[in-house]
Amino acid sequence: MQKKIITIITLGILIISCVTSKQKFNAASTISLAGRTPQSLSINIDKIVSASGNAITIPGKIITIPEVFKRVRTIILETNKDVRIGEVNSIQVYGDEIFISDIVKSMGVFVFNKEGRYIWRIGKVGQGPGEYTEPSDFTIDKKNKLMYLLDARMQNIVKYNLETGAYLSSIKVPDGDGKCLHIQCVGDKLYGDAFIVGKGKNNFLIQEIDVTTGQRVKKWLPASVYNCSVSDNPKLFKGIMDVFYDKMQDAPKFVQLYMDTVMTFNEQGVIPYLAVKSKNFVKESDLESRYDPERIRETRHNETYLPKIRNVREFITYKNIIYFQVSESSSGYEFIYNSTTGETSVLFGKDTFIYDVKDHYRTTLPRFYTSSDDGMYGVVHPLDMPQLLKFAKEGKLAKNLDKLDQLMKLDANTNPIIFVYE
């Protein structure tokens, strides 16, 4: 999870700031607003973590990983000359197979079974049929057993047979009005985000893409309403960040940088699902003022201002829990919402499933990427693998950790380790 120590900031759930501050909408526009139906979830997290000046208080409940899950299962990914994952950008689980994308170093999508055995790579880097130059995201069409891989540089979506990995066809996405960096299948529909440089009254956040022609079917979510028009400003908007979560769920989620509302999808399109409320969430007035969201603190009139919350991210649902983070410029804050009890808790990274309690290290904790029926999937970052394996050889891991004997024999050149929390 690569969590940073929980510090400062107050949080909550309920639509505010950008969404509620701009209710006016041009009815003649081709951009669709999300439905205004009430969210199914509403939690005030200002009562869970609060800060005044430099003092931190946690009046709400703190929960640890062993209080959320019952056990952890280890998957050691096979390492050979054909597969060396240097960066884990996305994980999706389909049936008995795990799809892992590395868009930074190995530049591709790799398929393993749930025992960690390497099966194949989807496509390869190049400019021929079935190849790509800059893979940025992929999505799985469960109904039609297809996989779509987005080549961000070429604005090309490559379609493969999910069961064989064979190349089927490609579709070109027009990039003149919003470059696509991420894609998501929802039933028979294909959605993409829209990375737009420059201000415009018709800028939008989501586009529906025709799976045959690649043409834009519909635009969703005006940028001025849903993310304070930050997507118009390349200095503030980091387009490469993940925006689609719960990707293998029937109702995946969407949330972009500087959005306070998590969206979901139904047969009609995009609807609100969950929102964050906090006095420290970035508002459009902050961006229009001298406030710099990249700075930790800013002092005006002898008063210290706390960091501003920039986004909700790492949004994952599993059975009766929702895991998510809320981030500002230097720290991430992790939360667990339990739908059975209605409680929201601060997640503290104490993980005695992996580490001996007296030798626990936050820096090498897994980061959660996705969930499946069998658990939430976390991965230790490749850069942290040498430290994890060092701990294994020093006897600092939990004595009953699954496959501990195999972990102790691995070297630093191994592929990342997956931990499935059940």
Secondary structure as a PSIPRED ss2 file (coil, helix, strand):
# PSIPRED VFORMAT (PSIPRED V4.0)

   1 M C   1.000  0.000  0.000
   2 Q C   1.000  0.000  0.000
   3 K C   1.000  0.000  0.000
   4 K C   1.000  0.000  0.000
   5 I C   1.000  0.000  0.000
   6 I C   1.000  0.000  0.000
   7 T C   1.000  0.000  0.000
   8 I C   1.000  0.000  0.000
   9 I C   1.000  0.000  0.000
  10 T C   1.000  0.000  0.000
  11 L C   1.000  0.000  0.000
  12 G C   1.000  0.000  0.000
  13 I C   1.000  0.000  0.000
  14 L C   1.000  0.000  0.000
  15 I C   1.000  0.000  0.000
  16 I C   1.000  0.000  0.000
  17 S H   0.000  1.000  0.000
  18 C H   0.000  1.000  0.000
  19 V H   0.000  1.000  0.000
  20 T H   0.000  1.000  0.000
  21 S H   0.000  1.000  0.000
  22 K C   1.000  0.000  0.000
  23 Q C   1.000  0.000  0.000
  24 K C   1.000  0.000  0.000
  25 F C   1.000  0.000  0.000
  26 N C   1.000  0.000  0.000
  27 A C   1.000  0.000  0.000
  28 A C   1.000  0.000  0.000
  29 S C   1.000  0.000  0.000
  30 T C   1.000  0.000  0.000
  31 I E   0.000  0.000  1.000
  32 S E   0.000  0.000  1.000
  33 L C   1.000  0.000  0.000
  34 A C   1.000  0.000  0.000
  35 G C   1.000  0.000  0.000
  36 R C   1.000  0.000  0.000
  37 T C   1.000  0.000  0.000
  38 P C   1.000  0.000  0.000
  39 Q C   1.000  0.000  0.000
  40 S C   1.000  0.000  0.000
  41 L C   1.000  0.000  0.000
  42 S C   1.000  0.000  0.000
  43 I C   1.000  0.000  0.000
  44 N C   1.000  0.000  0.000
  45 I H   0.000  1.000  0.000
  46 D H   0.000  1.000  0.000
  47 K H   0.000  1.000  0.000
  48 I C   1.000  0.000  0.000
  49 V C   1.000  0.000  0.000
  50 S E   0.000  0.000  1.000
  51 A E   0.000  0.000  1.000
  52 S E   0.000  0.000  1.000
  53 G C   1.000  0.000  0.000
  54 N C   1.000  0.000  0.000
  55 A E   0.000  0.000  1.000
  56 I E   0.000  0.000  1.000
  57 T E   0.000  0.000  1.000
  58 I C   1.000  0.000  0.000
  59 P C   1.000  0.000  0.000
  60 G C   1.000  0.000  0.000
  61 K E   0.000  0.000  1.000
  62 I E   0.000  0.000  1.000
  63 I E   0.000  0.000  1.000
  64 T E   0.000  0.000  1.000
  65 I H   0.000  1.000  0.000
  66 P H   0.000  1.000  0.000
  67 E H   0.000  1.000  0.000
  68 V H   0.000  1.000  0.000
  69 F C   1.000  0.000  0.000
  70 K C   1.000  0.000  0.000
  71 R C   1.000  0.000  0.000
  72 V E   0.000  0.000  1.000
  73 R E   0.000  0.000  1.000
  74 T E   0.000  0.000  1.000
  75 I E   0.000  0.000  1.000
  76 I E   0.000  0.000  1.000
  77 L C   1.000  0.000  0.000
  78 E C   1.000  0.000  0.000
  79 T C   1.000  0.000  0.000
  80 N E   0.000  0.000  1.000
  81 K C   1.000  0.000  0.000
  82 D C   1.000  0.000  0.000
  83 V E   0.000  0.000  1.000
  84 R C   1.000  0.000  0.000
  85 I C   1.000  0.000  0.000
  86 G C   1.000  0.000  0.000
  87 E C   1.000  0.000  0.000
  88 V C   1.000  0.000  0.000
  89 N C   1.000  0.000  0.000
  90 S E   0.000  0.000  1.000
  91 I E   0.000  0.000  1.000
  92 Q E   0.000  0.000  1.000
  93 V E   0.000  0.000  1.000
  94 Y E   0.000  0.000  1.000
  95 G C   1.000  0.000  0.000
  96 D C   1.000  0.000  0.000
  97 E E   0.000  0.000  1.000
  98 I E   0.000  0.000  1.000
  99 F E   0.000  0.000  1.000
 100 I E   0.000  0.000  1.000
 101 S E   0.000  0.000  1.000
 102 D E   0.000  0.000  1.000
 103 I C   1.000  0.000  0.000
 104 V C   1.000  0.000  0.000
 105 K C   1.000  0.000  0.000
 106 S C   1.000  0.000  0.000
 107 M C   1.000  0.000  0.000
 108 G E   0.000  0.000  1.000
 109 V E   0.000  0.000  1.000
 110 F E   0.000  0.000  1.000
 111 V E   0.000  0.000  1.000
 112 F E   0.000  0.000  1.000
 113 N E   0.000  0.000  1.000
 114 K C   1.000  0.000  0.000
 115 E C   1.000  0.000  0.000
 116 G C   1.000  0.000  0.000
 117 R C   1.000  0.000  0.000
 118 Y E   0.000  0.000  1.000
 119 I E   0.000  0.000  1.000
 120 W E   0.000  0.000  1.000
 121 R E   0.000  0.000  1.000
 122 I E   0.000  0.000  1.000
 123 G C   1.000  0.000  0.000
 124 K E   0.000  0.000  1.000
 125 V E   0.000  0.000  1.000
 126 G C   1.000  0.000  0.000
 127 Q C   1.000  0.000  0.000
 128 G C   1.000  0.000  0.000
 129 P C   1.000  0.000  0.000
 130 G C   1.000  0.000  0.000
 131 E E   0.000  0.000  1.000
 132 Y E   0.000  0.000  1.000
 133 T C   1.000  0.000  0.000
 134 E C   1.000  0.000  0.000
 135 P E   0.000  0.000  1.000
 136 S E   0.000  0.000  1.000
 137 D E   0.000  0.000  1.000
 138 F E   0.000  0.000  1.000
 139 T E   0.000  0.000  1.000
 140 I E   0.000  0.000  1.000
 141 D E   0.000  0.000  1.000
 142 K C   1.000  0.000  0.000
 143 K C   1.000  0.000  0.000
 144 N C   1.000  0.000  0.000
 145 K C   1.000  0.000  0.000
 146 L E   0.000  0.000  1.000
 147 M E   0.000  0.000  1.000
 148 Y E   0.000  0.000  1.000
 149 L E   0.000  0.000  1.000
 150 L E   0.000  0.000  1.000
 151 D E   0.000  0.000  1.000
 152 A C   1.000  0.000  0.000
 153 R C   1.000  0.000  0.000
 154 M C   1.000  0.000  0.000
 155 Q C   1.000  0.000  0.000
 156 N E   0.000  0.000  1.000
 157 I E   0.000  0.000  1.000
 158 V E   0.000  0.000  1.000
 159 K E   0.000  0.000  1.000
 160 Y E   0.000  0.000  1.000
 161 N E   0.000  0.000  1.000
 162 L C   1.000  0.000  0.000
 163 E C   1.000  0.000  0.000
 164 T C   1.000  0.000  0.000
 165 G C   1.000  0.000  0.000
 166 A C   1.000  0.000  0.000
 167 Y E   0.000  0.000  1.000
 168 L E   0.000  0.000  1.000
 169 S E   0.000  0.000  1.000
 170 S E   0.000  0.000  1.000
 171 I E   0.000  0.000  1.000
 172 K E   0.000  0.000  1.000
 173 V C   1.000  0.000  0.000
 174 P C   1.000  0.000  0.000
 175 D C   1.000  0.000  0.000
 176 G C   1.000  0.000  0.000
 177 D C   1.000  0.000  0.000
 178 G C   1.000  0.000  0.000
 179 K E   0.000  0.000  1.000
 180 C C   1.000  0.000  0.000
 181 L C   1.000  0.000  0.000
 182 H C   1.000  0.000  0.000
 183 I E   0.000  0.000  1.000
 184 Q E   0.000  0.000  1.000
 185 C E   0.000  0.000  1.000
 186 V E   0.000  0.000  1.000
 187 G C   1.000  0.000  0.000
 188 D C   1.000  0.000  0.000
 189 K E   0.000  0.000  1.000
 190 L E   0.000  0.000  1.000
 191 Y E   0.000  0.000  1.000
 192 G E   0.000  0.000  1.000
 193 D E   0.000  0.000  1.000
 194 A C   1.000  0.000  0.000
 195 F E   0.000  0.000  1.000
 196 I C   1.000  0.000  0.000
 197 V C   1.000  0.000  0.000
 198 G C   1.000  0.000  0.000
 199 K C   1.000  0.000  0.000
 200 G C   1.000  0.000  0.000
 201 K C   1.000  0.000  0.000
 202 N C   1.000  0.000  0.000
 203 N C   1.000  0.000  0.000
 204 F E   0.000  0.000  1.000
 205 L E   0.000  0.000  1.000
 206 I E   0.000  0.000  1.000
 207 Q E   0.000  0.000  1.000
 208 E E   0.000  0.000  1.000
 209 I E   0.000  0.000  1.000
 210 D C   1.000  0.000  0.000
 211 V C   1.000  0.000  0.000
 212 T C   1.000  0.000  0.000
 213 T C   1.000  0.000  0.000
 214 G C   1.000  0.000  0.000
 215 Q C   1.000  0.000  0.000
 216 R E   0.000  0.000  1.000
 217 V E   0.000  0.000  1.000
 218 K E   0.000  0.000  1.000
 219 K E   0.000  0.000  1.000
 220 W E   0.000  0.000  1.000
 221 L E   0.000  0.000  1.000
 222 P E   0.000  0.000  1.000
 223 A H   0.000  1.000  0.000
 224 S H   0.000  1.000  0.000
 225 V H   0.000  1.000  0.000
 226 Y H   0.000  1.000  0.000
 227 N C   1.000  0.000  0.000
 228 C C   1.000  0.000  0.000
 229 S C   1.000  0.000  0.000
 230 V H   0.000  1.000  0.000
 231 S H   0.000  1.000  0.000
 232 D H   0.000  1.000  0.000
 233 N C   1.000  0.000  0.000
 234 P C   1.000  0.000  0.000
 235 K C   1.000  0.000  0.000
 236 L C   1.000  0.000  0.000
 237 F C   1.000  0.000  0.000
 238 K C   1.000  0.000  0.000
 239 G C   1.000  0.000  0.000
 240 I C   1.000  0.000  0.000
 241 M C   1.000  0.000  0.000
 242 D C   1.000  0.000  0.000
 243 V C   1.000  0.000  0.000
 244 F E   0.000  0.000  1.000
 245 Y E   0.000  0.000  1.000
 246 D C   1.000  0.000  0.000
 247 K C   1.000  0.000  0.000
 248 M C   1.000  0.000  0.000
 249 Q C   1.000  0.000  0.000
 250 D C   1.000  0.000  0.000
 251 A C   1.000  0.000  0.000
 252 P C   1.000  0.000  0.000
 253 K E   0.000  0.000  1.000
 254 F E   0.000  0.000  1.000
 255 V C   1.000  0.000  0.000
 256 Q C   1.000  0.000  0.000
 257 L C   1.000  0.000  0.000
 258 Y C   1.000  0.000  0.000
 259 M C   1.000  0.000  0.000
 260 D C   1.000  0.000  0.000
 261 T E   0.000  0.000  1.000
 262 V E   0.000  0.000  1.000
 263 M E   0.000  0.000  1.000
 264 T E   0.000  0.000  1.000
 265 F E   0.000  0.000  1.000
 266 N E   0.000  0.000  1.000
 267 E C   1.000  0.000  0.000
 268 Q C   1.000  0.000  0.000
 269 G E   0.000  0.000  1.000
 270 V E   0.000  0.000  1.000
 271 I E   0.000  0.000  1.000
 272 P E   0.000  0.000  1.000
 273 Y E   0.000  0.000  1.000
 274 L E   0.000  0.000  1.000
 275 A E   0.000  0.000  1.000
 276 V C   1.000  0.000  0.000
 277 K C   1.000  0.000  0.000
 278 S C   1.000  0.000  0.000
 279 K C   1.000  0.000  0.000
 280 N C   1.000  0.000  0.000
 281 F E   0.000  0.000  1.000
 282 V C   1.000  0.000  0.000
 283 K C   1.000  0.000  0.000
 284 E H   0.000  1.000  0.000
 285 S H   0.000  1.000  0.000
 286 D H   0.000  1.000  0.000
 287 L H   0.000  1.000  0.000
 288 E H   0.000  1.000  0.000
 289 S C   1.000  0.000  0.000
 290 R C   1.000  0.000  0.000
 291 Y C   1.000  0.000  0.000
 292 D C   1.000  0.000  0.000
 293 P C   1.000  0.000  0.000
 294 E C   1.000  0.000  0.000
 295 R C   1.000  0.000  0.000
 296 I C   1.000  0.000  0.000
 297 R C   1.000  0.000  0.000
 298 E E   0.000  0.000  1.000
 299 T E   0.000  0.000  1.000
 300 R E   0.000  0.000  1.000
 301 H C   1.000  0.000  0.000
 302 N C   1.000  0.000  0.000
 303 E E   0.000  0.000  1.000
 304 T E   0.000  0.000  1.000
 305 Y E   0.000  0.000  1.000
 306 L C   1.000  0.000  0.000
 307 P C   1.000  0.000  0.000
 308 K C   1.000  0.000  0.000
 309 I E   0.000  0.000  1.000
 310 R C   1.000  0.000  0.000
 311 N E   0.000  0.000  1.000
 312 V E   0.000  0.000  1.000
 313 R E   0.000  0.000  1.000
 314 E E   0.000  0.000  1.000
 315 F E   0.000  0.000  1.000
 316 I E   0.000  0.000  1.000
 317 T E   0.000  0.000  1.000
 318 Y E   0.000  0.000  1.000
 319 K C   1.000  0.000  0.000
 320 N C   1.000  0.000  0.000
 321 I E   0.000  0.000  1.000
 322 I E   0.000  0.000  1.000
 323 Y E   0.000  0.000  1.000
 324 F E   0.000  0.000  1.000
 325 Q E   0.000  0.000  1.000
 326 V E   0.000  0.000  1.000
 327 S E   0.000  0.000  1.000
 328 E C   1.000  0.000  0.000
 329 S C   1.000  0.000  0.000
 330 S C   1.000  0.000  0.000
 331 S C   1.000  0.000  0.000
 332 G E   0.000  0.000  1.000
 333 Y E   0.000  0.000  1.000
 334 E E   0.000  0.000  1.000
 335 F E   0.000  0.000  1.000
 336 I E   0.000  0.000  1.000
 337 Y E   0.000  0.000  1.000
 338 N E   0.000  0.000  1.000
 339 S C   1.000  0.000  0.000
 340 T C   1.000  0.000  0.000
 341 T C   1.000  0.000  0.000
 342 G C   1.000  0.000  0.000
 343 E E   0.000  0.000  1.000
 344 T E   0.000  0.000  1.000
 345 S E   0.000  0.000  1.000
 346 V E   0.000  0.000  1.000
 347 L E   0.000  0.000  1.000
 348 F E   0.000  0.000  1.000
 349 G C   1.000  0.000  0.000
 350 K C   1.000  0.000  0.000
 351 D C   1.000  0.000  0.000
 352 T C   1.000  0.000  0.000
 353 F C   1.000  0.000  0.000
 354 I C   1.000  0.000  0.000
 355 Y E   0.000  0.000  1.000
 356 D C   1.000  0.000  0.000
 357 V H   0.000  1.000  0.000
 358 K H   0.000  1.000  0.000
 359 D H   0.000  1.000  0.000
 360 H C   1.000  0.000  0.000
 361 Y C   1.000  0.000  0.000
 362 R H   0.000  1.000  0.000
 363 T H   0.000  1.000  0.000
 364 T H   0.000  1.000  0.000
 365 L C   1.000  0.000  0.000
 366 P C   1.000  0.000  0.000
 367 R E   0.000  0.000  1.000
 368 F E   0.000  0.000  1.000
 369 Y E   0.000  0.000  1.000
 370 T E   0.000  0.000  1.000
 371 S E   0.000  0.000  1.000
 372 S E   0.000  0.000  1.000
 373 D C   1.000  0.000  0.000
 374 D C   1.000  0.000  0.000
 375 G E   0.000  0.000  1.000
 376 M E   0.000  0.000  1.000
 377 Y E   0.000  0.000  1.000
 378 G E   0.000  0.000  1.000
 379 V E   0.000  0.000  1.000
 380 V C   1.000  0.000  0.000
 381 H C   1.000  0.000  0.000
 382 P H   0.000  1.000  0.000
 383 L H   0.000  1.000  0.000
 384 D H   0.000  1.000  0.000
 385 M H   0.000  1.000  0.000
 386 P H   0.000  1.000  0.000
 387 Q H   0.000  1.000  0.000
 388 L H   0.000  1.000  0.000
 389 L H   0.000  1.000  0.000
 390 K H   0.000  1.000  0.000
 391 F H   0.000  1.000  0.000
 392 A H   0.000  1.000  0.000
 393 K H   0.000  1.000  0.000
 394 E C   1.000  0.000  0.000
 395 G C   1.000  0.000  0.000
 396 K C   1.000  0.000  0.000
 397 L E   0.000  0.000  1.000
 398 A C   1.000  0.000  0.000
 399 K C   1.000  0.000  0.000
 400 N C   1.000  0.000  0.000
 401 L C   1.000  0.000  0.000
 402 D C   1.000  0.000  0.000
 403 K C   1.000  0.000  0.000
 404 L H   0.000  1.000  0.000
 405 D H   0.000  1.000  0.000
 406 Q H   0.000  1.000  0.000
 407 L H   0.000  1.000  0.000
 408 M C   1.000  0.000  0.000
 409 K C   1.000  0.000  0.000
 410 L C   1.000  0.000  0.000
 411 D C   1.000  0.000  0.000
 412 A C   1.000  0.000  0.000
 413 N C   1.000  0.000  0.000
 414 T C   1.000  0.000  0.000
 415 N C   1.000  0.000  0.000
 416 P C   1.000  0.000  0.000
 417 I E   0.000  0.000  1.000
 418 I E   0.000  0.000  1.000
 419 F E   0.000  0.000  1.000
 420 V E   0.000  0.000  1.000
 421 Y E   0.000  0.000  1.000
 422 E C   1.000  0.000  0.000
